[in-house]
Amino acid sequence: MSGMPLERTDNAPIGLIAGWGSFPIEVAREVTRQGGRVCCIAIKGHACESLEAICDRVAWSGVGKVGGHIRYFRRHGVKQVTMAGKLFKSDLLFSGSLWLKHLPDIQCLRTFGPLLFGRSRDARDDRLLLAVTDTYNQRGLQVCAPTDFAPELLVKHGLLVGRRLSSSQQKDVQMGWHVARQMGGMDIGQSITIKDGAVIAVEAIEGTDACIERSGQLCKRGGWTLVKVSKPDQDMRFDVPTIGAQTVQKVKQAGGSTIVIEADKTILVDRDKTIEEAKRAGITIVAMRESDFQSVASDAA
């Protein structure tokens, strides 16, 4: 599932809500490369200062200023908005920074209040992000998938770097893929680590990097595989699986050997840097599809 069909009929600037990491930077660069303009809300404590040199306009703001963000975009003629980059959900929701650092406005409370403080509380990623999307759409701002503007960031099928998977790794990946897909369907997380048929760690609110670090603590022997997949009905407007050079570095440091991601549904940021880092680290990266497991089963039979 994705946003409404993307139609750009004028030269209105693209609105970008930028979180942590290089993903927002690559989206902004691609829009400008195509001759577009970027009007950016850079989230304090998350976004990179280098956005200042790429975007036409940048406003630094707390994540809780939902009403302020909408007014900013509308004031500068934005009609289409996209979200890119990580927000540290555990810090925002459970460590108090949403209230202490990001100061939610009235629109934020109206948008998230029923989900965070109502009788039926639901702080899952999809519910929170859909609430934001609905609020934007109701005010005439179309929320689009970042890959609508930078489709080349979606990884293609095949072995990207490293060795072909062994038969034991293929079995691990098949099992890990099934577990990760079920987790995604419950909006728990997107990643798991696995070795010899045993799931070592699963990603929850702490994010993929913390899941990787925990895997290194739990599996001192190393040699495990990280499997990261999309949700069964992935909304490409937000929370799309993403890896980059830092993911490779984390896996190497924690003793992992292989990263398996979902082709056509995963964003690979800093592609050249990530591939080069994987070569140096001896990490294999493979982009697979569900149909690959059918061919593995057929070969085994």
Residue pairs with C-beta under 8 A, 6 or more apart in sequence:
1 233
1 234
1 235
1 236
2 145
2 148
2 235
2 236
2 237
3 133
3 142
3 143
3 144
3 145
3 148
3 236
3 237
4 142
4 144
6 80
6 144
6 148
8 36
8 80
10 79
11 36
11 37
12 77
12 78
12 79
12 80
13 36
13 37
13 38
13 39
13 56
13 57
13 76
13 77
13 78
14 31
14 36
14 37
14 38
14 39
14 78
14 80
14 81
14 82
14 149
15 39
15 40
15 41
15 73
15 78
15 80
15 81
15 82
15 141
16 24
16 27
16 28
16 31
16 38
16 39
16 40
16 41
16 55
16 81
16 82
16 83
16 84
17 40
17 41
17 43
17 69
17 81
17 82
17 83
17 84
18 24
18 25
18 28
18 40
18 41
18 42
18 43
18 46
18 47
18 48
18 51
18 84
18 85
19 43
19 46
19 47
19 83
19 84
19 85
19 86
19 87
20 43
20 46
20 47
20 48
20 85
20 86
20 87
20 88
21 48
21 85
21 86
21 242
21 244
21 246
21 269
22 48
22 244
22 269
22 270
23 84
23 85
23 86
23 146
23 153
23 242
23 244
23 267
23 269
24 40
24 47
24 48
24 51
24 84
24 85
25 48
25 50
25 51
25 54
26 150
26 153
26 269
26 270
27 82
27 84
27 146
27 149
27 150
27 153
28 38
28 40
28 51
28 54
28 55
29 54
30 149
30 150
30 152
30 153
31 37
31 38
31 149
31 150
32 38
32 54
32 55
34 149
36 149
37 56
38 54
38 55
38 56
38 57
39 55
39 56
39 57
39 72
39 73
39 76
39 78
40 47
40 51
40 55
40 57
40 58
40 59
41 59
41 61
41 69
41 72
41 73
42 48
42 51
42 58
42 59
42 60
42 61
43 61
43 62
43 63
43 85
43 87
44 60
44 61
44 62
44 63
44 101
44 102
45 97
45 101
46 63
46 85
46 86
46 87
46 88
47 60
47 85
51 58
52 58
57 76
59 72
61 68
61 69
61 72
62 101
62 102
62 103
62 104
63 87
63 92
63 98
63 102
64 98
64 102
64 103
64 104
64 105
64 108
65 102
65 103
65 104
65 105
65 108
66 104
66 105
66 107
66 108
66 111
66 132
66 135
67 105
67 106
67 107
67 108
68 105
68 107
70 107
70 135
70 136
70 139
70 141
73 81
73 141
74 139
74 140
74 141
78 141
79 140
79 141
79 142
80 141
80 142
80 143
80 144
81 136
81 141
81 142
81 143
81 144
82 143
82 144
82 145
82 146
82 148
82 149
82 237
83 129
83 132
83 143
83 146
83 237
83 238
84 146
86 207
86 242
88 207
89 125
89 205
89 207
90 205
90 206
90 207
91 97
92 98
92 102
93 116
93 123
94 205
98 104
104 112
107 135
110 135
111 131
111 132
111 135
112 128
112 131
115 121
115 122
115 123
115 127
115 128
115 131
116 123
124 187
125 187
125 238
125 239
126 187
126 231
126 235
126 239
127 187
129 235
129 237
129 238
129 239
130 235
132 143
133 143
133 237
133 238
136 142
136 143
137 143
143 237
144 237
145 236
145 237
145 240
146 153
146 237
146 240
146 267
147 153
147 154
147 236
147 240
147 267
153 267
153 268
153 269
153 271
154 264
154 265
154 266
154 267
154 268
155 261
155 263
155 264
155 266
155 267
155 268
155 287
156 263
156 264
156 287
157 263
157 264
157 287
157 288
157 289
158 263
158 286
158 287
159 284
159 285
159 286
160 268
160 275
160 278
160 285
160 286
160 287
161 275
161 278
161 279
161 283
161 284
161 285
162 258
162 278
162 279
162 282
162 283
162 284
162 285
162 286
163 284
165 173
165 258
165 260
165 284
165 286
168 196
169 225
169 258
170 296
171 197
172 194
172 195
172 196
172 197
172 225
173 194
173 225
173 227
173 260
173 286
173 288
173 293
174 293
174 296
175 194
175 197
175 199
176 192
176 193
176 194
176 199
176 225
176 227
176 260
177 227
177 229
177 260
177 288
177 290
177 293
179 192
179 194
179 199
179 202
179 227
180 189
180 190
180 191
180 192
180 227
180 228
180 229
181 229
181 231
181 232
183 189
183 190
183 192
183 202
183 203
184 190
184 229
184 230
184 231
184 232
184 234
185 231
185 232
187 231
188 202
188 203
188 204
189 202
189 203
189 204
189 205
189 208
189 211
190 203
190 208
190 228
190 229
190 230
190 231
190 241
191 202
191 203
191 208
191 211
191 212
191 226
191 227
191 228
191 241
192 199
192 200
192 201
192 202
192 203
192 211
192 226
192 227
193 199
193 200
193 201
193 211
193 212
193 215
193 219
193 224
193 225
193 226
193 227
193 256
194 200
194 224
194 225
194 227
195 219
195 221
195 223
195 224
195 225
200 215
200 218
200 219
200 224
201 211
201 212
201 214
201 215
201 218
202 211
203 210
203 211
204 211
208 226
208 228
208 243
208 247
209 246
209 247
209 250
212 226
212 247
212 250
212 251
212 254
212 256
213 250
213 253
213 254
215 224
215 226
215 254
215 255
215 256
216 222
216 253
216 254
216 255
216 256
217 254
219 255
220 255
221 255
222 254
222 255
222 256
222 257
223 255
223 256
223 257
224 255
224 256
224 257
224 258
225 256
225 257
225 258
225 259
225 260
226 247
226 251
226 256
226 258
226 259
226 260
227 260
228 241
228 243
228 259
228 260
228 261
228 262
228 266
229 241
229 261
229 262
229 265
229 266
230 240
230 241
230 262
230 265
230 266
231 239
234 240
234 265
236 265
240 265
240 266
240 267
241 261
241 262
241 265
241 266
241 267
242 266
242 267
242 268
242 269
243 259
243 261
243 266
243 267
243 268
243 269
243 274
243 285
244 268
244 269
244 270
244 273
244 274
245 270
245 273
245 274
245 277
247 259
247 274
248 259
248 274
248 277
248 278
248 281
248 283
248 285
249 277
249 281
251 257
251 259
251 281
251 283
252 281
252 282
252 283
256 283
257 282
257 283
257 284
258 283
258 284
258 285
258 286
259 278
259 283
259 284
259 285
259 286
260 285
260 286
260 287
260 288
261 268
261 285
261 286
261 287
261 288
262 287
262 288
262 289
263 287
263 288
263 289
264 289
266 287
268 274
274 285
275 285
277 283
278 284
278 285
